[in-house]
Amino acid sequence: MSDGEHFLSSGSNNNLPCHRTTKSHVDPQTVEDFRRKLKYFFMSPCQKYRARGRKPWKMMLQILKIAIITFQLVSFGLSNEMMVTFKEGNIITFKHFFLKNYQDRNKDYALYTRHDVHDHILYIINKYLHLEDLTIDNHAFERINDVVTPLSICQELYRHANVLPANETFDIDPHVETECLSIYPFSHYKKDGLEKDMNLTLDFQRLLAVNIHLKVKAINLQTVHHKELPDCYDFAVNIKFDNHAHSGRIKISLSSDVQIKVCKDWNVSGSNLHYQLIVLFDCVVICCCLLSLILCTRSVYKGMHLQSEYTTFASIYYNKRVSWSERIEFINGWYILIIISDTLTITGSVLKICIQSKELTNYDVCSILLGTATMFVWIGVMRYLSFFQKYYILILTLQAALPNVIRFSFCVVMIFLSYCFCGWIVLGPHHENFRSFNMVANCLFSMMNGDEIYSTFTKIRDKNDLVWMFSRMYVYTFVPLFTFMILSLFIALITDTYETIKHYQKHGAPLSELQAFIAECKDSPNSGKYMVHEETSAFWCLCAPCVNCT
């Protein structure tokens, strides 16, 4: 087969930097050298080692990265888990400490009489006033310039409201006003006359909500057992008495915004050595990722440079425009993934060092960076399975099926959204799993996978026959459509692609023009013909009228 048989003229080439060289002026050895250079570029690391004796440093570095980055993530994950456990434990403590008769099993904690509302508010105030004397841990008041931050009681009220249900009349001004009252912990309130001393009155006809704000400080000492420095926590607790519905039922909820700070002064005996070892290990991770980043960036640059050479080669010698699909073959997507992973790891490791040294407390940002980087570095190692077709069949199947899956998923999303909007509007008032659009999407996705079907049937209220019948039609159409039809078609797309890939592995896959051009090189890696200087580009001699070659 001749050199030009794989390349057909596909367009004009009026803007070339030099005149096109005719076939009679081409040195076949030069073309063969360039073909051999392309073949070497697409070899596996082991083949390159046999061809030129170059050790697969990038592959060994990626394997090393898997070990050290995974260890780093596990170490940081334990610290992050202690932080989350401490925050959740304190929120549970605040619920039991400030909410009267609170039980963990109480999903709907609510009050139904005016006396209970007053009693619970006074209970919260009394608990806060004696916080440091009652708690069994290291909780304390927040102090700013030696002044204790007060507890604030804020009422949200209609500007005016006169509601007479007996006469079916009302007069209301919907503008909302806020009235706040501050209570300092060390004020001299008598226990029996606390309500009178505060001068707190509640107008339930106007009342929308009562928000009680208080701040509590604590130190997470459990990290000391793991040879880590403790953090200081500021809990901004908000207890809300919600009366927006005016249904005779006031819901009570407790939430807390947590701010993690660096402690102003600390001293832990014997913690310096462990801290230095952790920082040293993080620095090793940064150095390895930086080296990997440089090597992979260099490989991507070489691929782009070789792509430019090949494009010019095809344009000058074969008068052919190289397609984008062939150009992309020179850009190794696995290297791009590794570059992103290295960038995330370096950034996350620097942030982790700052957290360990108590300069910063961005646990969530650091966990996202390190977690994503670890996921990418594990996936990136699959690049080396691409040289073993039987192990790489998953990636080949996903890569081939992706276009069809995207087109299929676009239609599925449209149908899924139609069910979400319909369920939210119709069933939302009657079913707790359909109260918001996000809850509807979660419920339908669970039903699609076989979950929540029975509970969705049983939780529909039986009082409205029309809604009950509609809910049955809604569920009976959604489950067969998505579970039996759409999911089956989705699986069929993947299965069909899988069978096609297996057929290609047995009988050979169709080659692109680039792959067919490279396939003409029959030199094996052990032939010794690849032992030339890597930067030699003898192909440029093809452009003899414009380039002086020696």
C-alpha positions as CSV (number, residue, x, y, z in Angstrom):
1,M,0.0,0.0,0.0
2,S,1.4,3.4,-1.0
3,D,1.9,6.3,1.3
4,G,-0.9,8.3,-0.3
5,E,-3.7,5.8,-0.4
6,H,-5.1,6.6,3.0
7,F,-5.4,10.3,2.3
8,L,-7.8,11.8,-0.2
9,S,-7.9,15.4,-1.3
10,S,-10.6,17.1,0.7
11,G,-10.2,20.8,0.1
12,S,-8.1,23.6,-1.2
13,N,-4.8,24.6,0.4
14,N,-4.2,28.1,-0.8
15,N,-2.7,29.5,2.4
16,L,0.1,27.1,3.0
17,P,3.4,28.5,4.3
18,C,5.3,26.8,1.5
19,H,4.6,25.1,-1.9
20,R,3.2,21.6,-1.8
21,T,5.8,19.0,-2.4
22,T,4.8,16.5,-5.1
23,K,5.0,12.8,-4.5
24,S,8.0,12.4,-6.7
25,H,10.1,14.7,-4.6
26,V,9.3,13.0,-1.3
27,D,11.9,10.9,0.4
28,P,10.1,7.6,1.5
29,Q,12.5,7.2,4.4
30,T,11.5,10.6,5.7
31,V,7.8,9.7,5.6
32,E,8.6,6.4,7.3
33,D,10.5,8.2,10.0
34,F,7.6,10.5,10.7
35,R,5.2,7.5,10.7
36,R,7.5,5.8,13.2
37,K,7.5,9.0,15.4
38,L,3.7,8.9,15.5
39,K,3.6,5.3,16.4
40,Y,6.0,5.8,19.2
41,F,3.8,8.7,20.6
42,F,0.8,6.3,20.8
43,M,2.7,3.4,22.4
44,S,2.0,2.2,25.9
45,P,4.6,2.9,28.7
46,C,5.9,-0.7,28.5
47,Q,6.3,-0.5,24.7
48,K,8.1,2.8,25.0
49,Y,10.5,1.2,27.5
50,R,11.2,-1.6,25.1
51,A,11.6,0.9,22.2
52,R,14.0,3.4,23.8
53,G,14.7,2.0,27.3
54,R,12.8,4.9,29.0
55,K,11.3,3.9,32.3
56,P,7.6,4.7,32.8
57,W,8.1,7.4,35.4
58,K,4.6,8.9,35.0
59,M,3.0,5.5,35.6
60,M,5.1,4.8,38.7
61,L,4.4,8.3,39.9
62,Q,0.6,7.9,39.5
63,I,0.7,4.6,41.5
64,L,2.6,6.4,44.2
65,K,0.1,9.2,44.2
66,I,-2.8,6.8,44.7
67,A,-1.2,5.6,47.9
68,I,-0.1,8.9,49.5
69,I,-3.2,10.9,48.4
70,T,-5.6,8.2,49.7
71,F,-3.7,8.1,53.0
72,Q,-3.9,11.9,53.2
73,L,-7.6,11.9,52.5
74,V,-8.3,9.2,55.1
75,S,-6.3,11.2,57.7
76,F,-8.2,14.4,56.9
77,G,-11.5,12.5,56.7
78,L,-11.1,11.4,60.3
79,S,-10.5,15.1,61.4
80,N,-13.5,16.2,59.4
81,E,-15.6,13.5,60.9
82,M,-14.7,14.7,64.4
83,M,-15.7,18.2,63.4
84,V,-19.1,17.1,62.0
85,T,-19.7,14.9,65.0
86,F,-19.0,17.7,67.4
87,K,-21.4,20.1,65.6
88,E,-24.2,17.6,65.4
89,G,-23.7,16.5,69.1
90,N,-24.0,20.1,70.2
91,I,-27.2,20.7,68.2
92,I,-28.7,17.7,69.9
93,T,-27.5,19.0,73.2
94,F,-29.1,22.4,72.6
95,K,-32.4,20.8,71.7
96,H,-32.6,18.8,74.9
97,F,-31.2,21.7,77.0
98,F,-33.4,24.6,75.7
99,L,-36.6,22.8,74.5
100,K,-38.9,21.7,77.3
101,N,-39.8,18.0,77.3
102,Y,-38.0,17.5,74.0
103,Q,-37.7,13.9,72.7
104,D,-35.5,12.8,69.8
105,R,-38.4,10.9,68.3
106,N,-40.5,14.1,68.1
107,K,-40.5,15.1,64.4
108,D,-43.2,17.8,64.9
109,Y,-42.5,19.6,68.2
110,A,-45.5,22.0,68.6
111,L,-47.6,23.9,71.2
112,Y,-51.3,24.4,71.2
113,T,-52.1,26.8,74.2
114,R,-51.0,30.3,75.1
115,H,-49.9,29.2,78.5
116,D,-47.6,26.6,76.9
117,V,-46.0,29.2,74.6
118,H,-45.3,31.6,77.5
119,D,-44.0,28.7,79.6
120,H,-41.6,27.4,76.9
121,I,-40.2,30.9,76.3
122,L,-39.6,31.4,80.0
123,Y,-38.0,28.0,80.2
124,I,-35.5,28.9,77.4
125,I,-34.7,32.2,79.0
126,N,-34.1,30.6,82.4
127,K,-31.9,27.9,80.9
128,Y,-29.8,30.5,79.1
129,L,-29.4,32.6,82.2
130,H,-27.9,29.6,84.1
131,L,-26.1,28.1,81.1
132,E,-22.6,28.0,82.6
133,D,-23.9,26.4,85.8
134,L,-26.1,23.7,84.2
135,T,-24.2,22.4,81.3
136,I,-21.9,19.4,81.8
137,D,-19.4,20.4,79.1
138,N,-17.3,23.5,78.3
139,H,-20.1,25.8,77.0
140,A,-19.9,29.4,77.8
141,F,-21.4,32.8,76.9
142,E,-20.0,34.9,74.0
143,R,-18.2,38.0,75.2
144,I,-17.3,41.0,73.1
145,N,-15.0,43.5,74.8
146,D,-15.8,41.8,78.1
147,V,-19.6,42.3,77.5
148,V,-21.7,39.2,77.3
149,T,-23.8,38.9,74.2
150,P,-27.5,39.0,75.3
151,L,-30.3,36.7,74.4
152,S,-32.6,38.3,71.9
153,I,-36.4,37.7,71.6
154,C,-37.8,39.0,68.4
155,Q,-41.5,39.0,67.5
156,E,-42.7,39.2,63.9
157,L,-46.1,40.8,63.9
158,Y,-48.7,42.1,61.5
159,R,-48.9,45.9,61.8
160,H,-52.6,45.6,62.6
161,A,-54.9,42.6,62.9
162,N,-58.5,42.2,64.1
163,V,-59.8,38.7,63.3
164,L,-63.3,37.6,64.4
165,P,-63.9,34.0,63.2
166,A,-67.4,33.9,64.9
167,N,-68.6,36.9,62.8
168,E,-66.5,35.8,59.7
169,T,-64.9,39.2,59.6
170,F,-61.3,40.4,59.7
171,D,-59.4,43.6,59.4
172,I,-55.6,43.2,58.8
173,D,-52.6,45.2,57.7
174,P,-50.2,42.6,56.1
175,H,-47.1,44.7,56.7
176,V,-44.7,42.9,59.1
177,E,-43.1,44.6,62.0
178,T,-40.3,43.2,64.2
179,E,-40.1,43.9,68.0
180,C,-37.0,42.7,69.9
181,L,-36.1,42.4,73.5
182,S,-32.6,41.8,74.9
183,I,-31.9,39.8,78.0
184,Y,-28.4,39.8,79.6
185,P,-27.3,36.7,81.5
186,F,-26.1,38.5,84.6
187,S,-29.2,40.7,85.0
188,H,-31.0,40.3,88.3
189,Y,-34.2,38.6,87.3
190,K,-36.2,36.8,90.0
191,K,-37.1,33.3,89.1
192,D,-40.8,33.7,90.0
193,G,-41.2,37.1,88.5
194,L,-39.2,36.6,85.3
195,E,-42.1,37.3,83.0
196,K,-43.1,40.5,84.8
197,D,-39.5,41.8,84.9
198,M,-39.0,41.2,81.2
199,N,-42.3,42.9,80.2
200,L,-42.9,40.4,77.5
201,T,-46.4,40.3,75.9
202,L,-47.6,38.3,73.0
203,D,-50.5,39.4,70.7
204,F,-51.4,36.1,69.1
205,Q,-53.8,37.6,66.6
206,R,-50.9,39.6,65.1
207,L,-48.1,37.1,65.9
208,L,-46.4,35.4,63.0
209,A,-43.3,34.1,64.7
210,V,-41.1,34.4,67.8
211,N,-37.4,34.0,67.2
212,I,-35.1,33.6,70.1
213,H,-31.4,34.2,69.2
214,L,-28.5,33.2,71.5
215,K,-24.8,32.5,71.1
216,V,-22.8,29.8,72.8
217,K,-19.0,29.1,72.6
218,A,-17.3,25.7,72.9
219,I,-14.0,24.0,72.2
220,N,-13.7,20.7,70.5
221,L,-11.3,18.8,72.8
222,Q,-11.8,15.4,71.3
223,T,-9.1,16.2,68.6
224,V,-6.4,16.1,71.3
225,H,-6.7,12.3,71.5
226,H,-5.8,12.2,67.8
227,K,-2.8,14.5,68.2
228,E,-4.5,17.4,66.6
229,L,-5.0,20.9,67.9
230,P,-8.6,21.8,69.0
231,D,-10.8,24.4,67.3
232,C,-13.0,27.0,68.9
233,Y,-16.7,27.0,67.9
234,D,-19.2,29.8,67.9
235,F,-22.8,28.5,67.9
236,A,-25.5,31.0,66.8
237,V,-28.6,29.2,68.0
238,N,-32.0,30.2,66.7
239,I,-35.2,28.9,68.3
240,K,-38.3,29.6,66.2
241,F,-42.0,29.6,67.3
242,D,-43.7,29.5,63.9
243,N,-47.3,30.8,63.8
244,H,-47.5,31.8,60.1
245,A,-50.3,29.3,59.5
246,H,-52.5,30.6,62.4
247,S,-54.0,27.1,62.7
248,G,-53.9,27.0,66.5
249,R,-50.6,25.0,66.3
250,I,-47.2,26.7,66.8
251,K,-44.3,24.7,65.6
252,I,-41.0,24.9,67.4
253,S,-37.7,24.4,65.6
254,L,-34.1,24.8,66.6
255,S,-31.3,25.6,64.2
256,S,-27.7,26.6,64.6
257,D,-25.1,28.3,62.5
258,V,-21.6,27.2,63.4
259,Q,-18.5,29.3,62.9
260,I,-15.2,27.6,63.5
261,K,-12.4,29.9,64.7
262,V,-8.8,29.6,65.6
263,C,-8.4,29.6,69.4
264,K,-6.7,32.7,70.6
265,D,-4.3,31.0,73.0
266,W,-3.5,27.3,73.2
267,N,-0.9,24.9,74.6
268,V,-0.9,21.1,74.1
269,S,2.1,19.2,75.5
270,G,3.9,17.0,73.1
271,S,1.9,18.0,70.0
272,N,4.7,19.7,68.0
273,L,6.4,16.5,66.6
274,H,3.1,15.0,65.4
275,Y,2.1,18.3,63.8
276,Q,5.5,18.6,62.0
277,L,5.2,15.0,60.6
278,I,1.7,15.8,59.2
279,V,3.0,19.0,57.6
280,L,6.0,17.1,56.2
281,F,3.8,14.4,54.7
282,D,1.5,17.1,53.1
283,C,4.6,18.7,51.6
284,V,5.6,15.4,50.1
285,V,2.2,15.1,48.5
286,I,2.5,18.6,47.1
287,C,5.9,17.8,45.6
288,C,4.7,14.6,44.0
289,C,1.6,16.3,42.6
290,L,3.7,19.2,41.3
291,L,6.0,16.8,39.5
292,S,3.1,14.9,38.1
293,L,1.5,18.2,36.9
294,I,4.7,19.2,35.1
295,L,5.1,15.8,33.4
296,C,1.5,15.6,32.3
297,T,1.5,19.2,31.1
298,R,4.7,18.5,29.1
299,S,3.0,15.4,27.6
300,V,-0.1,17.4,26.6
301,Y,2.2,20.1,25.0
302,K,4.1,17.5,23.1
303,G,0.8,16.0,21.8
304,M,-0.4,19.4,20.6
305,H,3.0,20.0,18.9
306,L,2.9,16.6,17.2
307,Q,-0.7,17.3,16.2
308,S,0.5,20.5,14.5
309,E,3.2,18.6,12.7
310,Y,0.7,16.0,11.5
311,T,-1.7,18.6,10.3
312,T,1.0,20.4,8.3
313,F,2.2,17.1,7.0
314,A,-1.2,16.0,5.7
315,S,-1.9,19.5,4.3
316,I,1.4,19.8,2.4
317,Y,2.0,16.3,1.2
318,Y,-1.6,15.0,0.8
319,N,-3.5,18.3,0.3
320,K,-5.9,17.1,3.0
321,R,-7.5,18.9,5.9
322,V,-7.3,16.9,9.1
323,S,-10.7,16.4,10.9
324,W,-11.3,17.4,14.5
325,S,-11.8,13.8,15.5
326,E,-8.2,13.0,14.4
327,R,-6.9,16.1,16.1
328,I,-8.4,15.1,19.4
329,E,-6.6,11.8,19.2
330,F,-3.4,13.7,20.0
331,I,-4.9,15.2,23.1
332,N,-4.9,12.6,25.9
333,G,-8.0,13.2,28.0
334,W,-6.5,11.1,30.9
335,Y,-3.6,13.6,31.1
336,I,-6.2,16.5,31.4
337,L,-7.9,14.6,34.2
338,I,-4.6,14.1,36.0
339,I,-3.7,17.7,35.6
340,I,-7.1,18.7,37.2
341,S,-6.5,16.2,40.0
342,D,-3.0,17.5,40.7
343,T,-4.3,21.1,40.8
344,L,-7.0,20.2,43.2
345,T,-4.7,18.1,45.4
346,I,-2.1,20.9,45.6
347,T,-4.7,23.5,46.5
348,G,-6.4,21.2,49.0
349,S,-3.0,20.2,50.6
350,V,-2.0,23.8,51.1
351,L,-5.4,24.5,52.6
352,K,-5.0,21.4,54.9
353,I,-1.7,22.7,56.1
354,C,-3.3,26.0,57.0
355,I,-6.1,24.2,58.8
356,Q,-3.6,22.0,60.7
357,S,-1.6,25.1,61.7
358,K,-4.9,26.8,62.7
359,E,-4.5,29.6,60.3
360,L,-7.8,28.7,58.5
361,T,-10.8,26.6,59.4
362,N,-12.4,25.9,55.9
363,Y,-13.0,22.2,56.5
364,D,-15.8,21.9,53.9
365,V,-13.8,23.5,51.1
366,C,-10.7,21.4,51.9
367,S,-12.8,18.1,52.0
368,I,-14.3,18.9,48.6
369,L,-10.9,19.6,47.1
370,L,-9.2,16.5,48.5
371,G,-12.2,14.2,47.9
372,T,-12.6,15.2,44.3
373,A,-8.9,15.0,43.7
374,T,-8.7,11.5,45.2
375,M,-11.6,10.4,43.0
376,F,-9.9,11.8,39.9
377,V,-6.5,10.3,40.7
378,W,-8.1,6.8,41.1
379,I,-10.0,7.2,37.8
380,G,-6.9,8.6,36.1
381,V,-5.0,5.4,36.7
382,M,-7.5,3.6,34.4
383,R,-5.5,5.2,31.6
384,Y,-3.0,2.4,31.9
385,L,-5.7,-0.2,31.5
386,S,-6.4,1.2,28.1
387,F,-3.5,-0.9,26.8
388,F,-5.3,-4.0,27.9
389,Q,-8.6,-4.1,25.9
390,K,-10.3,-6.8,28.1
391,Y,-9.8,-4.7,31.2
392,Y,-10.7,-1.4,29.5
393,I,-14.0,-2.5,28.1
394,L,-16.1,-0.4,30.6
395,I,-14.5,2.9,29.5
396,L,-14.8,1.9,25.8
397,T,-18.5,1.1,26.3
398,L,-19.2,4.4,28.1
399,Q,-17.2,6.4,25.6
400,A,-19.1,4.9,22.6
401,A,-22.5,5.0,24.3
402,L,-22.2,8.6,25.6
403,P,-23.7,10.4,22.5
404,N,-26.8,8.2,22.4
405,V,-27.2,8.3,26.2
406,I,-27.2,12.1,26.2
407,R,-29.8,12.3,23.4
408,F,-31.9,9.7,25.2
409,S,-31.5,11.4,28.6
410,F,-32.7,14.7,27.2
411,C,-36.1,13.2,26.3
412,V,-36.3,11.4,29.6
413,V,-35.6,14.6,31.6
414,M,-38.5,16.4,29.8
415,I,-40.9,13.6,30.8
416,F,-39.5,13.5,34.4
417,L,-39.9,17.2,34.9
418,S,-43.5,17.1,33.7
419,Y,-44.2,14.5,36.4
420,C,-42.4,16.6,39.0
421,F,-44.4,19.8,38.3
422,C,-47.7,17.9,38.2
423,G,-47.0,16.0,41.4
424,W,-45.8,19.2,43.2
425,I,-49.0,21.1,42.4
426,V,-51.6,18.4,42.8
427,L,-50.2,16.2,45.5
428,G,-48.1,18.7,47.4
429,P,-50.9,19.7,49.8
430,H,-51.8,16.1,50.5
431,H,-48.5,14.2,50.7
432,E,-45.4,15.1,52.7
433,N,-43.1,13.8,50.0
434,F,-44.5,16.2,47.5
435,R,-44.4,19.5,49.6
436,S,-41.6,21.1,47.5
437,F,-40.2,20.6,44.0
438,N,-37.0,19.2,45.3
439,M,-38.8,16.7,47.5
440,V,-40.9,15.6,44.5
441,A,-37.8,15.0,42.4
442,N,-36.2,13.0,45.2
443,C,-39.3,10.9,45.7
444,L,-39.8,10.2,42.0
445,F,-36.2,9.2,41.6
446,S,-36.5,6.8,44.5
447,M,-39.7,5.4,43.0
448,M,-37.8,4.9,39.7
449,N,-35.3,2.7,41.5
450,G,-38.0,0.7,43.4
451,D,-38.0,2.7,46.7
452,E,-40.8,4.8,48.3
453,I,-43.5,3.1,46.2
454,Y,-45.5,1.6,49.1
455,S,-45.2,4.7,51.3
456,T,-46.2,6.9,48.5
457,F,-49.4,4.9,48.1
458,T,-50.2,4.7,51.8
459,K,-49.5,8.4,52.7
460,I,-52.1,9.9,50.4
461,R,-55.0,11.3,52.4
462,D,-58.3,9.4,51.9
463,K,-60.6,12.3,52.5
464,N,-60.6,13.7,49.0
465,D,-61.7,11.0,46.5
466,L,-60.7,13.0,43.5
467,V,-57.1,13.5,44.7
468,W,-57.0,9.9,45.8
469,M,-58.0,8.7,42.3
470,F,-55.6,11.1,40.6
471,S,-52.7,9.9,42.9
472,R,-53.3,6.3,41.9
473,M,-53.3,7.2,38.2
474,Y,-50.2,9.3,38.7
475,V,-48.2,6.5,40.4
476,Y,-49.6,3.7,38.2
477,T,-48.4,5.6,35.1
478,F,-45.1,6.8,36.4
479,V,-43.8,3.4,37.8
480,P,-44.3,1.3,34.6
481,L,-43.2,4.1,32.3
482,F,-39.9,4.8,34.1
483,T,-39.2,1.4,35.8
484,F,-40.1,-0.9,33.0
485,M,-39.8,1.1,29.8
486,I,-37.3,3.9,30.1
487,L,-34.8,2.1,32.3
488,S,-35.0,-0.9,30.1
489,L,-34.4,1.2,27.0
490,F,-31.5,2.9,28.8
491,I,-30.0,-0.5,29.6
492,A,-30.5,-1.6,26.0
493,L,-28.5,1.3,24.8
494,I,-25.6,0.3,27.0
495,T,-25.9,-3.4,26.2
496,D,-26.0,-2.7,22.4
497,T,-22.9,-0.6,22.6
498,Y,-21.2,-3.3,24.8
499,E,-21.9,-6.0,22.2
500,T,-20.5,-3.7,19.5
501,I,-17.3,-3.2,21.4
502,K,-16.9,-6.9,22.0
503,H,-17.4,-7.5,18.2
504,Y,-14.7,-4.9,17.5
505,Q,-12.4,-6.7,19.9
506,K,-12.9,-10.0,18.1
507,H,-12.9,-8.8,14.5
508,G,-11.2,-5.5,14.7
509,A,-12.5,-1.9,14.9
510,P,-12.6,0.4,11.9
511,L,-9.5,2.6,11.8
512,S,-9.4,6.3,11.4
513,E,-7.1,7.7,8.7
514,L,-4.5,8.6,11.3
515,Q,-4.6,5.1,12.8
516,A,-4.4,3.5,9.3
517,F,-1.4,5.7,8.4
518,I,0.4,4.7,11.6
519,A,-0.5,1.0,11.1
520,E,1.7,0.9,8.0
521,C,4.7,1.1,10.3
522,K,5.5,-2.6,10.9
523,D,8.5,-1.9,13.2
524,S,8.2,-3.6,16.6
525,P,9.3,-1.8,19.8
526,N,12.2,-4.2,20.0
527,S,13.5,-3.4,16.5
528,G,15.9,-0.7,17.6
529,K,14.7,1.7,15.0
530,Y,13.1,4.0,17.6
531,M,16.5,4.8,19.2
532,V,16.8,8.3,17.7
533,H,16.7,11.8,19.2
534,E,13.1,12.5,20.3
535,E,13.1,16.1,18.9
536,T,14.2,15.1,15.4
537,S,11.6,16.2,12.9
538,A,12.9,14.9,9.6
539,F,9.4,15.3,8.2
540,W,10.0,19.1,7.7
541,C,12.4,18.1,4.9
542,L,9.3,17.3,2.9
543,C,8.8,21.0,2.5
544,A,12.1,21.3,0.6
545,P,11.3,24.4,-1.4
546,C,10.9,26.4,1.8
547,V,13.2,24.7,4.3
548,N,16.9,24.1,3.9
549,C,17.6,20.5,5.2
550,T,21.0,19.2,5.8
